[in-house]
């Protein structure tokens, strides 16, 4: 199961892992020079959502 699909099943908490865990981790990865890893961490934790209502 994809991470985004799993997160979508968490109801009102579906953005929590993305916002509280993925953003800090992806920022750290970016700061130490791992831009591709940073984007990957960010993007796999985006829950499924309506097109046009988020980044991914």
N, C-alpha and C positions, 0 to 999 in steps of 0.2 A: 504494500500500500504506500502511496506517495505521502510524504510528510504533509503537504498542503491539504490533501484530502482528509487525512486523519485530524488535522487541526480544525477543519471545517465542522467536524462533529462535536466540538467542544462548546457549542452554543455561544453564550456571551463572552467566553474566555478564549475564543479562537485566535485572537490577536495577541494574547498574553505571552506565549512562548516567543513569538516573533519580536514583540516590542521589548520584552525584559531580558531575553537571552540572545537572540540573533543579532539585534542591533549592537549591543556592546561587543560581542565576539567579532562581528563583521568589521566594526570600527577598529578594533585592535589589529585584525589581520591587515586591514588597509594601511594602518600607520606603520606597520613593520615591513611593508612592501609586497604584500600578497593580495593585490587588487582582484585578481581572478577568484581567489578563494573567498575574499570578502563578498563579492557579488554572488557567488554560489551559496554561501551561508545565508545571505539575505534572501535570495530568491527561492530556495527550497522551503523556507519557513513561511512563505506567504500563503495564507489559507485561500481556498477557492472563494471567489467573490465575483460580483457582477462586473463585466468588462467596463472599463472607464472609471471605476471607483477606487482604483489603487494603482500601484506602480506596475505590477506584473500581469 
